[in-house]
Amino acid sequence: MSRRDRIRRTELATGSEKGYRAMSAPELRRELDVLSSAFEAFKAQNLKLNMARGKPSSEQLDLSAGLLDALPSTADLHDSAGTDLRNYGGLLGIPEARELFAQILEVSSAQVMVGNNSSLNLMYDTVSRSMSRGVRGFKPWSRLDYVKFLCPAPGYDRHFAVSASFGIANIAIDMGPEGPDMEMVEHYVNTDPFVKGIWCVPRYSNPTGVTYSEETVRRFAALHPAAGDFRIFWDNAYAVHDLVPGQGDTLPSLAQACEDAGNPDIWYMFASTSKITFSGAGISALASSEDNLAEIADQVGLMTIGPDKINQARHLAFLRDMDGVRAHMARHAALLAPRFRVVLETFERELKDLGIAVWTRPGGGYFISFDGLPGTARRTVALAREAGVVLTDAGATYPYGLDHCDTNIRIAPSYPSVDELLTASELFCICARIAALETLLSNPGILTNVSCLMV
């Protein structure tokens, strides 16, 4: 059993003497009967609510309506270097956009390439180029017998899907309160030459909301990879996404830490405006050392002559600078914070003293990570779906969709309205309680058994 699972089982048992564990079997059955009736009442409402993915709400998208008017037909469409943005060229993006992302990512603008709307596209392409062309003179990954990626879990399912789609072996790494289990990371990276990368969401991680600690960042920078072409895939998707403006988590600079540790080329960094402006019409960035970026530009130059520079200019006209970004994100926070609050308050009210679940209370990002009793996540999600609330599939936050303990569920509060979230959260709690009661009745020792079947 992993360290994370030992912690999780201990947390679930805390306070449970006054919860379901203190009930007799007849009392548990009566509780189940009451909740089953409440569940049927929810089903009768014919709900159609979706908490499956972290999509911005329509209200959030409306915040960026001015983006459409930010660049009039009379605008001077030249960047500070004199490049005509309507024409070919500008492979690395316009200078002003590179500078803005440099400030967001805490790197130099010379280390930044600005692309089109999707950072996931940049990540996929980076893996693809590594497979076909190799990294800095090393053999292309496709010509190796094995390629492995480390996957902090619970984590971002699309990351895991990218590496798996290339036949790369995904290895789950435990997530803790300060980030990935660095003992596991160091063991794999420093001893196995087939480990070529690790996926990271370092600030407000998807889905746990954890921000990597200074010690974690330092240990990443100090890695001694057995593979010379190992790279950290640092997806800083929530770099400016605080729920309380000015009171967000602090993430140390990976680029500076790597430079200080003598590992200047070990990192790739990614970000986008997907949850800042329009999700489907933003701009994105890939950052790395200047030597890495030179190789990337050489390879990408065969695929495209340049990105959509006019959209980059449009974003600059709308956001202007980092002060503008911060002001814009404060408006996002005003819409997101009440959504997170209603979910967390419902969990506290309905589940806190039952000893059947634990959940995160993030300071930013887009998700809440929920852990129920072993063997209950799939049942909880299925019940919610039956009653009209769609959740992310249980297990999706683990490589290959395999949460062997069947405990973790990712909650995405951003898209529904506050009223819809209140309904959905109340229903979710009923589903989690029903799943827990069914498990307790079939396995009375589940709360005192700190082991979990791992295969």
Order of alpha helices (4+ residues) and beta strands (2+ residues): alpha-alpha-beta-alpha-alpha-beta-alpha-beta-alpha-beta-beta-alpha-beta-alpha-beta-alpha-beta-beta-alpha-alpha-alpha-beta-beta-alpha-beta-beta-alpha
